[in-house]
């Protein structure tokens, strides 16, 4: 998939607009009042998010124009469902929706045959998850999805596994605004072991700036891949407290790594 070209779907990616924070707020207020012109302007001002996401799927061998169009569908859905009163950054909310739309497209075009019943079950789970995230602004546990659609948790896991497309090295495993971890970041590369060793030292040093509870939460969330709800259950505090502690820990680490 060639992503180094300037024009995708007739859009000059070198000249994509970049909205200022005050412009975003003003446009969101107008969108809330039903202003279609503001909606279109806001979508155009966030096309860079779509371009950023499709770069992560360079290993899918899909046409860049097709992925860009599908990503734009996800962006439009994000704009239509975003609630600024939740105090969540639009990019934090939109990127997973854009990724989800592209993943769905790749699954539908997967050459591996999956039974209709398994595919339907998986899609029910995906739609339930997206609906839950729009309503609660957080990711549901597998048990919550199972309760929502009335299907056993084990069956949902099996169905979701069945429709998974082969994973790209550029597949995002974590995103918080502009800070993203990819599969390739977790893969050993003998040619850059020294560089990786230095990065690991920096990360360990950054984590030393955290208190014991914050370090434990970061390890559970990003080294063991647990959800905030699962972490909350393990250390017996609320999911909201986990979210607050996690955000503070990431802020401290980011400030240390950037030398601020």
N, C-alpha and C positions, 0 to 999 in steps of 0.2 A: 504494500500500500504506500503510494508516494505521497508524503505529507510535506515535502520541501517546496512544493509549488506555491506560488503566491495566490493564485485564484482557485477557489473551491466553490462549485455550484454558482459560478458567476459572481462570487463575492471576493473582492480584493482583500485578502487577509492582512496585508501590510497596512491597510488604511481603516481597520476596524475602529470605531469610536470607543473612547474610554470615558465613562461617566465619573464625575466627581461625587463625593458623598452627598453634598447638598442637592445635586441634581437628581440622584437616586431617590432621596427622601421626597423631593417635590413630585417626581414622576409617580412614585408609589401612592402618594396621596391622591393624585389625579386618577390613577388606575382604580383606586378604591371607589371613586365616584362614577366609574364606568366610562372613563375617557379612553376610547380606542386608539387615538393618536398617541397618547402617552404610553399605552401598552406596547404599541409598535416601536416607539423610540426606546423604551426600556429593554425590549427584546434585542434590538440592534446593538444597544450599548453593552449587552452581556454575551454577544456572540463569541467573544474571546474564551469564555468558559467552555463552549462547545468545542472550539479548536483545541483547547488544552486537553479536554477529555479524549478526543479521538486520537490524539498522539499516543495515548496509552494502549491503543489497540493496533499498533503497527504490526504485530505478529499475527493478526487475524486474516491477512491476505484479502481483506475486503476493500472495495473501492472507497477512496476517501470522500468522494462526493456523496455516495450513499450514506456513509456513516455520519457525515455532516448534516444531511437532511434529517436523519433519524434523531440525531442529537438535538436538532432545533425543535423537534416535536417534544422532547423531554424538557427543553428550556421553556417552551410555551406552557406546558403543564405546570412547571414550577412557578412561573409568573402568575398563572391563574389561581394557584392554590396557596401561594405564600401569604403568611400573616405577619406583617411587620411588628405587630403588637407583642409577638412572642419573644422579641429581643434576640433573634437568631440572625446571623449574617445571611444575606440572600445566597451567596456563593456556597456556604456550608449546607444550605437546604437544597440548592439547585443541582450541585454536582452529583450527589447520589441518584437523583431522579434522571439526569441525563445518562449516567452510566447504566441505570436500570433499563432505560428505553433501548439503549444500544445492545445490552445483554439479551433483551427479549428478541430483538431483531436477529442477533447471531444464533440464538437458540432455534428460532423458527426456520433458519436457513442451514441448520446443522444437518450434515449428511447422515448422521447416525440415526437409525430408526428407533423411535420411542413410541410405545403404545398410546393411543388417544386418551385412555383413562388416566395414565400416569401424567401425561402432559396437562390434562384438564386439572388434575389434583394440584400439580405444581403451580399452575397459573392462579388457581384459587388462593394458594398460600402467598404468592407474590402480591396479588392485588390486596389481600388482607393486610399484609405487611405495609404496603404503601399507604393504605387507608389509615392504619394505626399511626404511622409516622406523621401523616398530615394532621391528624387529630391531636396527638400527644407530643409531637416534636421530639420523639425519642424512638429508638429501635426496640421492637417487641422481642420477648423471648420466644423460643420455639413453642413453649407450652401455651403462651398467650395466643399465638397464631392458631394452634390446634383447637383451643377452646372457642375461638372466633368462628372457625369454619366447620367445627364438629367432626374433625378427622384425627385419628391417632397421631401423636407426635412422631412415632417411628415411621409411619407411612408417609408423612410429609417429607421427612429427611430423605427417604428412599426416592421419592418422586423428584425432589429438587436435585439430587445427585444424578438422576437419570437424564435430566435435560441439560446438564452442564456442558458447555462447549469447552474444548481444550483451552487451557489457561495460557494467556500471553504473559511474557516476562514483564510487560508493562501494565499488567492488571493491578489496579490500586487495592491495597489491603487496609489502608487507613487514610482518612482525609479529615483535616480540621482547617477549613479555610483554604489557604494556599500551601499548607504543609502536608505533603502526601508521601506515603511509603508505598513502594511498588514491590511486586514479587521478586524482581531482579535484585532489589536491595537486600533480600534475604538469602540469595544464592551465592555460594562460595565461588570466588574467582581467583585462581592461583596467580594470575598476572598482576593482581592488585592487592595481594595479601598485606603488604606493608601499609598501603593506604587504608585498607579496612581496619588494620590494627590501630592506626592512629585515630580513626573515627571512633572505634570502640572505646579507646581511652578517653576521648573527649566526651562521649556519651556517659561513660561511667563517672567521669568528673562532674558532669552536669547533674547527674542523679544524686551525687554526694551532697548537693546543695539542698536536697529535699529532706523532710523529716521522715521517720521510719514508716509512718502510715502512707504518706504520699508515694514513697518508693515502692511500697508493696502494691498500691493501686496501679501505678504505672506498669509494673511487671505483669500483673494479672491482665491488664487491658491490652498491652501492646506486645508482650512477649508470649503470653499464653492465649491471647485472642478472645478473652471473655467479654461479655457485654456488661454495661454498667449495672444492669439488674442482677446479673450473676455475681458481680463483685460485691454489690450491696448485700446480697444474701449471705455471702461467705464471711464478710467482716461485720455483718449485723448493724448496718446503718442504712439510711434511706438512699434511694437512687439519686435524689436531688443533692444529698451530701456528697455522694461519689462524684457527681458531675462537677460540683463546686471545687472539690479537692483536686480533681483531675485537671480542670482548667487552670487552677493556680499553679500546680506542679509544672504543667507544660509552659506556662508563662515564665516561671523561674528558670527552667532549662533553656528556653529560647533566648532569654536575656543573657544567660551565661555563655551560650554557644556563639551569640552574635557580639559578645564583648561589651554589652551595654550595662 
